[in-house]
Amino acid sequence: MPTVRVKEMADLAGTTTRAVRHYHALGLLPVPATRGMQRDYGFEHLARLLRIRWLSESGLSLERIAQILDDEAAHPTRPTRSAEPTPPARPTRSADSPAAPLPSRPEDTTLADLRATRTEIDRRIDELLHQRRRIDQLIAKASSGERLSPLPSSLETFYSDLEQRLTSPGAVRILRNKQHAMTLLAGTGLFPTTTIDLALDDFDTAERDVMADLFERFNALKGLDLRDPRTDDLRRGLTADLWGLLERHKQVSHDLLRTLPGGRFSARLWSTYGLLLRVAYPDPLQQAVVRDLLALMAADPTLIDVLDPTVRQEWLHA
């Protein structure tokens, strides 16, 4: 099973190793098995940590979060459509609160202190307003019986529908790793989900069957010899079919990438998502398929304007 160390997991979730150990002590986060002197954390630990952080930042106490997670484990529910959360917004400085100049007189010092205090108040107001919006979203989800997650309910339902079409445990794990990665990206604000419904509507029943078959074939590559000529045929065939799926939905993919911060797939996003891909799919042959697909995306003229130049060059020469 793909694993990361505690520091890598904490960095991905935007927290510290000390916080991770605190969650262990409270029983919020399961303690993984130890290999040698190190603990190896799987995607399920990363997803759980992200949910804890997301709920905590929404204003819930750790005690209440523990109750929510325990209740969900005892009474799992299927996600339904409802209002979806927005990624955390950075506090902004008030327009009428400019940074104070360096003080040169006692009255300047007083004025600087007052302005700094006003700026801090504005920052705290922004944080409280954002927190209230998050709580309103949690109320809406809880009222409709939804699972509290950074992912919109439509995407949760989409993953659930795909999982029901899979037959092998390995393919299910691959899909869940994909879902965990999206949960992390959504929870940290790296991947906005406000327009995801438009993309999901593009995948009808037939296309979802195709996606399920691709997950099964991707899983079947695990453990095969990368140097075997027969394996190379499987790799090329799967890459071609994955690209065919993307080509059929290239415009909606382009429009979705346009909603990313900065209007394109950034180097910052790739630094996180690239690590997630390596952790989720460590098999050499599966990694080769991922590289092949990224190279095709980087070479496509339709997608050039939504890929950061440094990311595109890395994909082309991976």
Secondary structure by P-SEA (a helix, b strand, c coil): cccccaaaaaaaacccaaaaaaaaaacccccccccccbbbbcaaaaaaaaaaaaaaaacccaaaaaaaaaaaaabbbbbbbccccccccccccccccccccccccaaaaaaaaaaaaaaaaaaaaaaaaaaaaaaaaaaaaaaaccccccccaaaaaaaaaaaaacccaaaaaaaaaaaaaaaaaaaaccccccaaaaaaaaccaaaaaaaaaaaaaaaaacccccccaaaaaaaaaaaaaaaaaaaaaaaaaaaaaaacccccccaaaaaaaaaaaaaacccaaaaaaaaaaaaaaaacccccccccaaaaaaaaac
